[in-house]
Amino acid sequence: MPIFARAHYTSEITNFIEEMKEKKPTLEAEQRAGRALLWDKHLDAGLQEEFSEGRVAQQPYVYQTQAK
């Protein structure tokens, strides 16, 4: 019997996630709303450019005091 003809296998993790989704159908929408709070943001290109222009070059060894 070929390996692909066997019964379909689902892991314990997959079963757990599917069970959670059945118990709480709003879970996925809540996750998307939580992600939108922190990650799904549009960045202002002009502000990002100002940030990059304002960077100070780091010295090769950061813990060494500057020689006079």
CHARMM-style PDB file with segment names, atoms N, HN, CA, C and O in Angstrom:
ATOM      1  N   MET     1       0.846  -1.177   0.000  1.00  0.00      PROA
ATOM      2  CA  MET     1       0.000   0.000   0.000  1.00  0.00      PROA
ATOM      3  C   MET     1       0.893   1.242   0.000  1.00  0.00      PROA
ATOM      4  O   MET     1       1.794   1.342   0.832  1.00  0.00      PROA
ATOM      5  N   PRO     2       0.666   2.179  -0.903  1.00  0.00      PROA
ATOM      6  CA  PRO     2       1.464   3.402  -0.943  1.00  0.00      PROA
ATOM      7  C   PRO     2       1.222   4.262   0.297  1.00  0.00      PROA
ATOM      8  O   PRO     2       0.163   4.214   0.921  1.00  0.00      PROA
ATOM      9  N   ILE     3       2.227   5.034   0.619  1.00  0.00      PROA
ATOM     10  HN  ILE     3       3.088   5.073   0.111  1.00  0.00      PROA
ATOM     11  CA  ILE     3       2.152   5.862   1.825  1.00  0.00      PROA
ATOM     12  C   ILE     3       1.044   6.907   1.739  1.00  0.00      PROA
ATOM     13  O   ILE     3       0.463   7.265   2.764  1.00  0.00      PROA
ATOM     14  N   PHE     4       0.738   7.405   0.542  1.00  0.00      PROA
ATOM     15  HN  PHE     4       1.210   7.114  -0.290  1.00  0.00      PROA
ATOM     16  CA  PHE     4      -0.263   8.452   0.389  1.00  0.00      PROA
ATOM     17  C   PHE     4      -1.699   7.917   0.424  1.00  0.00      PROA
ATOM     18  O   PHE     4      -2.645   8.700   0.505  1.00  0.00      PROA
ATOM     19  N   ALA     5      -1.867   6.605   0.363  1.00  0.00      PROA
ATOM     20  HN  ALA     5      -1.099   5.969   0.297  1.00  0.00      PROA
ATOM     21  CA  ALA     5      -3.202   6.024   0.368  1.00  0.00      PROA
ATOM     22  C   ALA     5      -3.705   5.775   1.793  1.00  0.00      PROA
ATOM     23  O   ALA     5      -4.847   5.354   1.979  1.00  0.00      PROA
ATOM     24  N   ARG     6      -2.872   6.029   2.785  1.00  0.00      PROA
ATOM     25  HN  ARG     6      -1.945   6.371   2.633  1.00  0.00      PROA
ATOM     26  CA  ARG     6      -3.268   5.802   4.175  1.00  0.00      PROA
ATOM     27  C   ARG     6      -4.306   6.839   4.618  1.00  0.00      PROA
ATOM     28  O   ARG     6      -4.567   7.828   3.934  1.00  0.00      PROA
ATOM     29  N   ALA     7      -4.874   6.571   5.771  1.00  0.00      PROA
ATOM     30  HN  ALA     7      -4.662   5.768   6.327  1.00  0.00      PROA
ATOM     31  CA  ALA     7      -5.867   7.497   6.320  1.00  0.00      PROA
ATOM     32  C   ALA     7      -5.227   8.850   6.589  1.00  0.00      PROA
ATOM     33  O   ALA     7      -4.033   8.940   6.873  1.00  0.00      PROA
ATOM     34  N   HSD     8      -6.028   9.890   6.495  1.00  0.00      PROA
ATOM     35  HN  HSD     8      -6.998   9.817   6.264  1.00  0.00      PROA
ATOM     36  CA  HSD     8      -5.535  11.261   6.709  1.00  0.00      PROA
ATOM     37  C   HSD     8      -5.162  11.450   8.181  1.00  0.00      PROA
ATOM     38  O   HSD     8      -5.961  11.160   9.071  1.00  0.00      PROA
ATOM     39  N   TYR     9      -3.950  11.935   8.430  1.00  0.00      PROA
ATOM     40  HN  TYR     9      -3.301  12.170   7.707  1.00  0.00      PROA
ATOM     41  CA  TYR     9      -3.450  12.153   9.783  1.00  0.00      PROA
ATOM     42  C   TYR     9      -3.546  13.625  10.155  1.00  0.00      PROA
ATOM     43  O   TYR     9      -3.173  14.493   9.366  1.00  0.00      PROA
ATOM     44  N   THR    10      -4.038  13.905  11.338  1.00  0.00      PROA
ATOM     45  HN  THR    10      -4.341  13.200  11.979  1.00  0.00      PROA
ATOM     46  CA  THR    10      -3.995  15.264  11.877  1.00  0.00      PROA
ATOM     47  C   THR    10      -3.324  15.196  13.238  1.00  0.00      PROA
ATOM     48  O   THR    10      -3.604  14.307  14.042  1.00  0.00      PROA
ATOM     49  N   SER    11      -2.438  16.144  13.480  1.00  0.00      PROA
ATOM     50  HN  SER    11      -2.211  16.865  12.826  1.00  0.00      PROA
ATOM     51  CA  SER    11      -1.682  16.147  14.722  1.00  0.00      PROA
ATOM     52  C   SER    11      -2.555  16.577  15.894  1.00  0.00      PROA
ATOM     53  O   SER    11      -3.671  17.065  15.712  1.00  0.00      PROA
ATOM     54  N   GLU    12      -2.027  16.388  17.096  1.00  0.00      PROA
ATOM     55  HN  GLU    12      -1.121  15.992  17.243  1.00  0.00      PROA
ATOM     56  CA  GLU    12      -2.747  16.792  18.303  1.00  0.00      PROA
ATOM     57  C   GLU    12      -2.928  18.306  18.337  1.00  0.00      PROA
ATOM     58  O   GLU    12      -3.961  18.807  18.779  1.00  0.00      PROA
ATOM     59  N   ILE    13      -1.926  19.020  17.872  1.00  0.00      PROA
ATOM     60  HN  ILE    13      -1.086  18.614  17.513  1.00  0.00      PROA
ATOM     61  CA  ILE    13      -1.992  20.485  17.857  1.00  0.00      PROA
ATOM     62  C   ILE    13      -3.101  20.950  16.910  1.00  0.00      PROA
ATOM     63  O   ILE    13      -3.884  21.837  17.249  1.00  0.00      PROA
ATOM     64  N   THR    14      -3.161  20.347  15.726  1.00  0.00      PROA
ATOM     65  HN  THR    14      -2.525  19.626  15.450  1.00  0.00      PROA
ATOM     66  CA  THR    14      -4.202  20.701  14.762  1.00  0.00      PROA
ATOM     67  C   THR    14      -5.575  20.416  15.340  1.00  0.00      PROA
ATOM     68  O   THR    14      -6.491  21.229  15.211  1.00  0.00      PROA
ATOM     69  N   ASN    15      -5.719  19.261  15.978  1.00  0.00      PROA
ATOM     70  HN  ASN    15      -4.976  18.600  16.082  1.00  0.00      PROA
ATOM     71  CA  ASN    15      -6.999  18.919  16.597  1.00  0.00      PROA
ATOM     72  C   ASN    15      -7.353  19.919  17.697  1.00  0.00      PROA
ATOM     73  O   ASN    15      -8.511  20.316  17.824  1.00  0.00      PROA
ATOM     74  N   PHE    16      -6.373  20.322  18.482  1.00  0.00      PROA
ATOM     75  HN  PHE    16      -5.432  19.999  18.380  1.00  0.00      PROA
ATOM     76  CA  PHE    16      -6.595  21.291  19.564  1.00  0.00      PROA
ATOM     77  C   PHE    16      -7.061  22.633  19.001  1.00  0.00      PROA
ATOM     78  O   PHE    16      -8.010  23.225  19.516  1.00  0.00      PROA
ATOM     79  N   ILE    17      -6.404  23.110  17.956  1.00  0.00      PROA
ATOM     80  HN  ILE    17      -5.634  22.629  17.538  1.00  0.00      PROA
ATOM     81  CA  ILE    17      -6.764  24.396  17.360  1.00  0.00      PROA
ATOM     82  C   ILE    17      -8.164  24.330  16.749  1.00  0.00      PROA
ATOM     83  O   ILE    17      -8.955  25.257  16.922  1.00  0.00      PROA
ATOM     84  N   GLU    18      -8.476  23.259  16.043  1.00  0.00      PROA
ATOM     85  HN  GLU    18      -7.833  22.505  15.902  1.00  0.00      PROA
ATOM     86  CA  GLU    18      -9.804  23.113  15.459  1.00  0.00      PROA
ATOM     87  C   GLU    18     -10.874  23.064  16.546  1.00  0.00      PROA
ATOM     88  O   GLU    18     -11.955  23.629  16.380  1.00  0.00      PROA
ATOM     89  N   GLU    19     -10.579  22.393  17.654  1.00  0.00      PROA
ATOM     90  HN  GLU    19      -9.701  21.934  17.789  1.00  0.00      PROA
ATOM     91  CA  GLU    19     -11.517  22.321  18.771  1.00  0.00      PROA
ATOM     92  C   GLU    19     -11.724  23.706  19.401  1.00  0.00      PROA
ATOM     93  O   GLU    19     -12.846  24.073  19.750  1.00  0.00      PROA
ATOM     94  N   MET    20     -10.633  24.466  19.543  1.00  0.00      PROA
ATOM     95  HN  MET    20      -9.722  24.168  19.260  1.00  0.00      PROA
ATOM     96  CA  MET    20     -10.741  25.821  20.083  1.00  0.00      PROA
ATOM     97  C   MET    20     -11.611  26.695  19.190  1.00  0.00      PROA
ATOM     98  O   MET    20     -12.443  27.457  19.683  1.00  0.00      PROA
ATOM     99  N   LYS    21     -11.422  26.586  17.877  1.00  0.00      PROA
ATOM    100  HN  LYS    21     -10.746  25.966  17.477  1.00  0.00      PROA
ATOM    101  CA  LYS    21     -12.215  27.381  16.936  1.00  0.00      PROA
ATOM    102  C   LYS    21     -13.687  27.001  16.979  1.00  0.00      PROA
ATOM    103  O   LYS    21     -14.555  27.852  16.788  1.00  0.00      PROA
ATOM    104  N   GLU    22     -13.972  25.726  17.229  1.00  0.00      PROA
ATOM    105  HN  GLU    22     -13.266  25.035  17.384  1.00  0.00      PROA
ATOM    106  CA  GLU    22     -15.367  25.290  17.343  1.00  0.00      PROA
ATOM    107  C   GLU    22     -16.006  25.846  18.610  1.00  0.00      PROA
ATOM    108  O   GLU    22     -17.166  26.258  18.597  1.00  0.00      PROA
ATOM    109  N   LYS    23     -15.243  25.858  19.711  1.00  0.00      PROA
ATOM    110  HN  LYS    23     -14.301  25.523  19.722  1.00  0.00      PROA
ATOM    111  CA  LYS    23     -15.772  26.352  20.979  1.00  0.00      PROA
ATOM    112  C   LYS    23     -15.955  27.868  20.968  1.00  0.00      PROA
ATOM    113  O   LYS    23     -16.889  28.391  21.575  1.00  0.00      PROA
ATOM    114  N   LYS    24     -15.059  28.570  20.276  1.00  0.00      PROA
ATOM    115  HN  LYS    24     -14.300  28.146  19.782  1.00  0.00      PROA
ATOM    116  CA  LYS    24     -15.102  30.030  20.257  1.00  0.00      PROA
ATOM    117  C   LYS    24     -14.973  30.506  18.811  1.00  0.00      PROA
ATOM    118  O   LYS    24     -13.861  30.746  18.343  1.00  0.00      PROA
ATOM    119  N   PRO    25     -16.083  30.644  18.102  1.00  0.00      PROA
ATOM    120  CA  PRO    25     -16.032  31.013  16.680  1.00  0.00      PROA
ATOM    121  C   PRO    25     -15.484  32.413  16.425  1.00  0.00      PROA
ATOM    122  O   PRO    25     -15.052  32.704  15.309  1.00  0.00      PROA
ATOM    123  N   THR    26     -15.489  33.283  17.425  1.00  0.00      PROA
ATOM    124  HN  THR    26     -15.839  33.047  18.331  1.00  0.00      PROA
ATOM    125  CA  THR    26     -14.989  34.653  17.237  1.00  0.00      PROA
ATOM    126  C   THR    26     -13.486  34.762  17.456  1.00  0.00      PROA
ATOM    127  O   THR    26     -12.933  35.859  17.376  1.00  0.00      PROA
ATOM    128  N   LEU    27     -12.829  33.671  17.724  1.00  0.00      PROA
ATOM    129  HN  LEU    27     -13.278  32.780  17.788  1.00  0.00      PROA
ATOM    130  CA  LEU    27     -11.404  33.686  18.059  1.00  0.00      PROA
ATOM    131  C   LEU    27     -10.549  34.307  16.954  1.00  0.00      PROA
ATOM    132  O   LEU    27      -9.686  35.139  17.235  1.00  0.00      PROA
ATOM    133  N   GLU    28     -10.774  33.921  15.732  1.00  0.00      PROA
ATOM    134  HN  GLU    28     -11.475  33.245  15.503  1.00  0.00      PROA
ATOM    135  CA  GLU    28      -9.955  34.421  14.625  1.00  0.00      PROA
ATOM    136  C   GLU    28     -10.143  35.929  14.422  1.00  0.00      PROA
ATOM    137  O   GLU    28      -9.183  36.650  14.150  1.00  0.00      PROA
ATOM    138  N   ALA    29     -11.381  36.393  14.555  1.00  0.00      PROA
ATOM    139  HN  ALA    29     -12.161  35.808  14.776  1.00  0.00      PROA
ATOM    140  CA  ALA    29     -11.645  37.839  14.421  1.00  0.00      PROA
ATOM    141  C   ALA    29     -10.978  38.611  15.553  1.00  0.00      PROA
ATOM    142  O   ALA    29     -10.459  39.705  15.331  1.00  0.00      PROA
ATOM    143  N   GLU    30     -10.986  38.057  16.759  1.00  0.00      PROA
ATOM    144  HN  GLU    30     -11.407  37.168  16.939  1.00  0.00      PROA
ATOM    145  CA  GLU    30     -10.330  38.701  17.896  1.00  0.00      PROA
ATOM    146  C   GLU    30      -8.816  38.768  17.697  1.00  0.00      PROA
ATOM    147  O   GLU    30      -8.182  39.763  18.050  1.00  0.00      PROA
ATOM    148  N   GLN    31      -8.246  37.717  17.138  1.00  0.00      PROA
ATOM    149  HN  GLN    31      -8.761  36.909  16.852  1.00  0.00      PROA
ATOM    150  CA  GLN    31      -6.806  37.706  16.860  1.00  0.00      PROA
ATOM    151  C   GLN    31      -6.453  38.770  15.830  1.00  0.00      PROA
ATOM    152  O   GLN    31      -5.452  39.469  15.981  1.00  0.00      PROA
ATOM    153  N   ARG    32      -7.256  38.898  14.795  1.00  0.00      PROA
ATOM    154  HN  ARG    32      -8.070  38.329  14.672  1.00  0.00      PROA
ATOM    155  CA  ARG    32      -7.004  39.911  13.765  1.00  0.00      PROA
ATOM    156  C   ARG    32      -7.121  41.319  14.347  1.00  0.00      PROA
ATOM    157  O   ARG    32      -6.335  42.201  14.001  1.00  0.00      PROA
ATOM    158  N   ALA    33      -8.098  41.532  15.229  1.00  0.00      PROA
ATOM    159  HN  ALA    33      -8.736  40.816  15.510  1.00  0.00      PROA
ATOM    160  CA  ALA    33      -8.266  42.844  15.863  1.00  0.00      PROA
ATOM    161  C   ALA    33      -7.066  43.161  16.755  1.00  0.00      PROA
ATOM    162  O   ALA    33      -6.602  44.301  16.784  1.00  0.00      PROA
ATOM    163  N   GLY    34      -6.570  42.177  17.472  1.00  0.00      PROA
ATOM    164  HN  GLY    34      -6.947  41.251  17.448  1.00  0.00      PROA
ATOM    165  CA  GLY    34      -5.396  42.376  18.320  1.00  0.00      PROA
ATOM    166  C   GLY    34      -4.157  42.676  17.500  1.00  0.00      PROA
ATOM    167  O   GLY    34      -3.339  43.511  17.885  1.00  0.00      PROA
ATOM    168  N   ARG    35      -4.018  42.010  16.392  1.00  0.00      PROA
ATOM    169  HN  ARG    35      -4.683  41.332  16.079  1.00  0.00      PROA
ATOM    170  CA  ARG    35      -2.872  42.266  15.515  1.00  0.00      PROA
ATOM    171  C   ARG    35      -2.934  43.677  14.943  1.00  0.00      PROA
ATOM    172  O   ARG    35      -1.909  44.347  14.817  1.00  0.00      PROA
ATOM    173  N   ALA    36      -4.124  44.122  14.600  1.00  0.00      PROA
ATOM    174  HN  ALA    36      -4.957  43.578  14.702  1.00  0.00      PROA
ATOM    175  CA  ALA    36      -4.288  45.446  14.015  1.00  0.00      PROA
ATOM    176  C   ALA    36      -3.902  46.549  14.993  1.00  0.00      PROA
ATOM    177  O   ALA    36      -3.505  47.635  14.571  1.00  0.00      PROA
ATOM    178  N   LEU    37      -4.012  46.286  16.289  1.00  0.00      PROA
ATOM    179  HN  LEU    37      -4.334  45.403  16.632  1.00  0.00      PROA
ATOM    180  CA  LEU    37      -3.657  47.294  17.288  1.00  0.00      PROA
ATOM    181  C   LEU    37      -2.178  47.658  17.227  1.00  0.00      PROA
ATOM    182  O   LEU    37      -1.817  48.823  17.391  1.00  0.00      PROA
ATOM    183  N   LEU    38      -1.326  46.670  16.993  1.00  0.00      PROA
ATOM    184  HN  LEU    38      -1.619  45.723  16.860  1.00  0.00      PROA
ATOM    185  CA  LEU    38       0.112  46.903  17.082  1.00  0.00      PROA
ATOM    186  C   LEU    38       0.865  46.796  15.763  1.00  0.00      PROA
ATOM    187  O   LEU    38       1.854  47.503  15.572  1.00  0.00      PROA
ATOM    188  N   TRP    39       0.434  45.948  14.859  1.00  0.00      PROA
ATOM    189  HN  TRP    39      -0.370  45.373  15.014  1.00  0.00      PROA
ATOM    190  CA  TRP    39       1.275  45.618  13.717  1.00  0.00      PROA
ATOM    191  C   TRP    39       0.804  46.176  12.388  1.00  0.00      PROA
ATOM    192  O   TRP    39       1.634  46.586  11.576  1.00  0.00      PROA
ATOM    193  N   ASP    40      -0.464  46.208  12.143  1.00  0.00      PROA
ATOM    194  HN  ASP    40      -1.138  45.875  12.803  1.00  0.00      PROA
ATOM    195  CA  ASP    40      -0.969  46.618  10.839  1.00  0.00      PROA
ATOM    196  C   ASP    40      -1.107  48.137  10.774  1.00  0.00      PROA
ATOM    197  O   ASP    40      -2.215  48.672  10.805  1.00  0.00      PROA
ATOM    198  N   LYS    41       0.005  48.805  10.688  1.00  0.00      PROA
ATOM    199  HN  LYS    41       0.905  48.371  10.663  1.00  0.00      PROA
ATOM    200  CA  LYS    41       0.017  50.273  10.664  1.00  0.00      PROA
ATOM    201  C   LYS    41       0.658  50.754   9.364  1.00  0.00      PROA
ATOM    202  O   LYS    41       1.546  50.105   8.811  1.00  0.00      PROA
ATOM    203  N   HSD    42       0.187  51.903   8.894  1.00  0.00      PROA
ATOM    204  HN  HSD    42      -0.534  52.430   9.344  1.00  0.00      PROA
ATOM    205  CA  HSD    42       0.792  52.534   7.730  1.00  0.00      PROA
ATOM    206  C   HSD    42       1.837  53.525   8.227  1.00  0.00      PROA
ATOM    207  O   HSD    42       1.539  54.372   9.069  1.00  0.00      PROA
ATOM    208  N   LEU    43       3.044  53.425   7.715  1.00  0.00      PROA
ATOM    209  HN  LEU    43       3.285  52.737   7.031  1.00  0.00      PROA
ATOM    210  CA  LEU    43       4.135  54.283   8.149  1.00  0.00      PROA
ATOM    211  C   LEU    43       4.226  55.532   7.285  1.00  0.00      PROA
ATOM    212  O   LEU    43       4.011  55.484   6.074  1.00  0.00      PROA
ATOM    213  N   ASP    44       4.546  56.645   7.924  1.00  0.00      PROA
ATOM    214  HN  ASP    44       4.720  56.684   8.908  1.00  0.00      PROA
ATOM    215  CA  ASP    44       4.730  57.912   7.233  1.00  0.00      PROA
ATOM    216  C   ASP    44       6.152  57.934   6.670  1.00  0.00      PROA
ATOM    217  O   ASP    44       7.120  57.935   7.430  1.00  0.00      PROA
ATOM    218  N   ALA    45       6.279  57.951   5.340  1.00  0.00      PROA
ATOM    219  HN  ALA    45       5.492  57.951   4.723  1.00  0.00      PROA
ATOM    220  CA  ALA    45       7.588  57.887   4.701  1.00  0.00      PROA
ATOM    221  C   ALA    45       8.446  59.095   5.051  1.00  0.00      PROA
ATOM    222  O   ALA    45       9.653  58.953   5.246  1.00  0.00      PROA
ATOM    223  N   GLY    46       7.853  60.273   5.132  1.00  0.00      PROA
ATOM    224  HN  GLY    46       6.873  60.389   4.973  1.00  0.00      PROA
ATOM    225  CA  GLY    46       8.610  61.478   5.473  1.00  0.00      PROA
ATOM    226  C   GLY    46       9.174  61.412   6.878  1.00  0.00      PROA
ATOM    227  O   GLY    46      10.313  61.813   7.117  1.00  0.00      PROA
ATOM    228  N   LEU    47       8.382  60.911   7.801  1.00  0.00      PROA
ATOM    229  HN  LEU    47       7.456  60.586   7.607  1.00  0.00      PROA
ATOM    230  CA  LEU    47       8.841  60.778   9.181  1.00  0.00      PROA
ATOM    231  C   LEU    47       9.958  59.747   9.285  1.00  0.00      PROA
ATOM    232  O   LEU    47      10.925  59.953  10.018  1.00  0.00      PROA
ATOM    233  N   GLN    48       9.833  58.650   8.563  1.00  0.00      PROA
ATOM    234  HN  GLN    48       9.048  58.483   7.967  1.00  0.00      PROA
ATOM    235  CA  GLN    48      10.872  57.631   8.567  1.00  0.00      PROA
ATOM    236  C   GLN    48      12.180  58.187   8.004  1.00  0.00      PROA
ATOM    237  O   GLN    48      13.258  57.858   8.499  1.00  0.00      PROA
ATOM    238  N   GLU    49      12.089  59.017   6.985  1.00  0.00      PROA
ATOM    239  HN  GLU    49      11.213  59.284   6.584  1.00  0.00      PROA
ATOM    240  CA  GLU    49      13.278  59.630   6.395  1.00  0.00      PROA
ATOM    241  C   GLU    49      13.954  60.557   7.406  1.00  0.00      PROA
ATOM    242  O   GLU    49      15.181  60.582   7.506  1.00  0.00      PROA
ATOM    243  N   GLU    50      13.152  61.319   8.152  1.00  0.00      PROA
ATOM    244  HN  GLU    50      12.155  61.298   8.071  1.00  0.00      PROA
ATOM    245  CA  GLU    50      13.714  62.195   9.177  1.00  0.00      PROA
ATOM    246  C   GLU    50      14.429  61.392  10.255  1.00  0.00      PROA
ATOM    247  O   GLU    50      15.495  61.790  10.723  1.00  0.00      PROA
ATOM    248  N   PHE    51      13.850  60.272  10.647  1.00  0.00      PROA
ATOM    249  HN  PHE    51      12.983  59.948  10.266  1.00  0.00      PROA
ATOM    250  CA  PHE    51      14.479  59.412  11.652  1.00  0.00      PROA
ATOM    251  C   PHE    51      15.835  58.910  11.162  1.00  0.00      PROA
ATOM    252  O   PHE    51      16.811  58.911  11.911  1.00  0.00      PROA
ATOM    253  N   SER    52      15.889  58.482   9.903  1.00  0.00      PROA
ATOM    254  HN  SER    52      15.095  58.482   9.294  1.00  0.00      PROA
ATOM    255  CA  SER    52      17.150  57.942   9.379  1.00  0.00      PROA
ATOM    256  C   SER    52      18.196  59.042   9.228  1.00  0.00      PROA
ATOM    257  O   SER    52      19.386  58.782   9.408  1.00  0.00      PROA
ATOM    258  N   GLU    53      17.781  60.263   8.903  1.00  0.00      PROA
ATOM    259  HN  GLU    53      16.814  60.475   8.757  1.00  0.00      PROA
ATOM    260  CA  GLU    53      18.727  61.376   8.798  1.00  0.00      PROA
ATOM    261  C   GLU    53      19.277  61.767  10.167  1.00  0.00      PROA
ATOM    262  O   GLU    53      20.408  62.244  10.262  1.00  0.00      PROA
ATOM    263  N   GLY    54      18.510  61.576  11.203  1.00  0.00      PROA
ATOM    264  HN  GLY    54      17.591  61.188  11.126  1.00  0.00      PROA
ATOM    265  CA  GLY    54      18.917  61.976  12.540  1.00  0.00      PROA
ATOM    266  C   GLY    54      19.770  60.961  13.272  1.00  0.00      PROA
ATOM    267  O   GLY    54      20.164  61.195  14.414  1.00  0.00      PROA
ATOM    268  N   ARG    55      20.061  59.847  12.639  1.00  0.00      PROA
ATOM    269  HN  ARG    55      19.741  59.657  11.711  1.00  0.00      PROA
ATOM    270  CA  ARG    55      20.887  58.824  13.292  1.00  0.00      PROA
ATOM    271  C   ARG    55      22.321  59.300  13.458  1.00  0.00      PROA
ATOM    272  O   ARG    55      22.865  59.979  12.588  1.00  0.00      PROA
ATOM    273  N   VAL    56      22.917  58.943  14.564  1.00  0.00      PROA
ATOM    274  HN  VAL    56      22.475  58.391  15.271  1.00  0.00      PROA
ATOM    275  CA  VAL    56      24.309  59.261  14.834  1.00  0.00      PROA
ATOM    276  C   VAL    56      25.124  57.998  14.574  1.00  0.00      PROA
ATOM    277  O   VAL    56      24.748  56.910  15.012  1.00  0.00      PROA
ATOM    278  N   ALA    57      26.230  58.142  13.866  1.00  0.00      PROA
ATOM    279  HN  ALA    57      26.535  59.025  13.511  1.00  0.00      PROA
ATOM    280  CA  ALA    57      27.065  56.975  13.550  1.00  0.00      PROA
ATOM    281  C   ALA    57      27.635  56.374  14.839  1.00  0.00      PROA
ATOM    282  O   ALA    57      28.082  57.094  15.732  1.00  0.00      PROA
ATOM    283  N   GLN    58      27.609  55.069  14.915  1.00  0.00      PROA
ATOM    284  HN  GLN    58      27.246  54.483  14.190  1.00  0.00      PROA
ATOM    285  CA  GLN    58      28.115  54.373  16.093  1.00  0.00      PROA
ATOM    286  C   GLN    58      29.604  54.132  15.919  1.00  0.00      PROA
ATOM    287  O   GLN    58      30.068  53.783  14.834  1.00  0.00      PROA
ATOM    288  N   GLN    59      30.349  54.323  17.007  1.00  0.00      PROA
ATOM    289  HN  GLN    59      29.972  54.607  17.888  1.00  0.00      PROA
ATOM    290  CA  GLN    59      31.785  54.081  16.935  1.00  0.00      PROA
ATOM    291  C   GLN    59      32.048  52.566  16.885  1.00  0.00      PROA
ATOM    292  O   GLN    59      31.197  51.779  17.300  1.00  0.00      PROA
ATOM    293  N   PRO    60      33.217  52.160  16.382  1.00  0.00      PROA
ATOM    294  CA  PRO    60      33.487  50.736  16.165  1.00  0.00      PROA
ATOM    295  C   PRO    60      33.350  49.882  17.437  1.00  0.00      PROA
ATOM    296  O   PRO    60      32.793  48.785  17.391  1.00  0.00      PROA
ATOM    297  N   TYR    61      33.846  50.377  18.544  1.00  0.00      PROA
ATOM    298  HN  TYR    61      34.298  51.269  18.581  1.00  0.00      PROA
ATOM    299  CA  TYR    61      33.714  49.647  19.801  1.00  0.00      PROA
ATOM    300  C   TYR    61      32.936  50.539  20.740  1.00  0.00      PROA
ATOM    301  O   TYR    61      33.464  51.544  21.216  1.00  0.00      PROA
ATOM    302  N   VAL    62      31.692  50.193  21.017  1.00  0.00      PROA
ATOM    303  HN  VAL    62      31.263  49.377  20.630  1.00  0.00      PROA
ATOM    304  CA  VAL    62      30.777  51.103  21.693  1.00  0.00      PROA
ATOM    305  C   VAL    62      31.135  51.385  23.138  1.00  0.00      PROA
ATOM    306  O   VAL    62      30.712  52.405  23.683  1.00  0.00      PROA
ATOM    307  N   TYR    63      31.906  50.508  23.778  1.00  0.00      PROA
ATOM    308  HN  TYR    63      32.250  49.680  23.336  1.00  0.00      PROA
ATOM    309  CA  TYR    63      32.205  50.703  25.197  1.00  0.00      PROA
ATOM    310  C   TYR    63      33.495  51.495  25.425  1.00  0.00      PROA
ATOM    311  O   TYR    63      33.829  51.829  26.562  1.00  0.00      PROA
ATOM    312  N   GLN    64      34.187  51.779  24.387  1.00  0.00      PROA
ATOM    313  HN  GLN    64      33.916  51.507  23.464  1.00  0.00      PROA
ATOM    314  CA  GLN    64      35.431  52.535  24.505  1.00  0.00      PROA
ATOM    315  C   GLN    64      35.112  54.027  24.503  1.00  0.00      PROA
ATOM    316  O   GLN    64      34.309  54.502  23.699  1.00  0.00      PROA
ATOM    317  N   THR    65      35.757  54.766  25.424  1.00  0.00      PROA
ATOM    318  HN  THR    65      36.408  54.381  26.078  1.00  0.00      PROA
ATOM    319  CA  THR    65      35.559  56.206  25.439  1.00  0.00      PROA
ATOM    320  C   THR    65      36.296  56.816  24.244  1.00  0.00      PROA
ATOM    321  O   THR    65      37.262  56.246  23.737  1.00  0.00      PROA
ATOM    322  N   GLN    66      35.831  57.958  23.816  1.00  0.00      PROA
ATOM    323  HN  GLN    66      35.046  58.421  24.228  1.00  0.00      PROA
ATOM    324  CA  GLN    66      36.428  58.576  22.643  1.00  0.00      PROA
ATOM    325  C   GLN    66      37.781  59.174  23.002  1.00  0.00      PROA
ATOM    326  O   GLN    66      37.930  59.838  24.028  1.00  0.00      PROA
ATOM    327  N   ALA    67      38.762  58.930  22.144  1.00  0.00      PROA
ATOM    328  HN  ALA    67      38.641  58.391  21.310  1.00  0.00      PROA
ATOM    329  CA  ALA    67      40.101  59.493  22.332  1.00  0.00      PROA
ATOM    330  C   ALA    67      40.089  60.955  21.927  1.00  0.00      PROA
ATOM    331  O   ALA    67      39.398  61.349  20.988  1.00  0.00      PROA
ATOM    332  N   LYS    68      40.870  61.761  22.656  1.00  0.00      PROA
ATOM    333  HN  LYS    68      41.432  61.441  23.419  1.00  0.00      PROA
ATOM    334  CA  LYS    68      40.890  63.188  22.357  1.00  0.00      PROA
ATOM    335  C   LYS    68      42.019  63.546  21.443  1.00  0.00      PROA
ATOM    336  OT1 LYS    68      42.181  64.714  21.090  1.00  0.00      PROA
TER     337      LYS     68
END
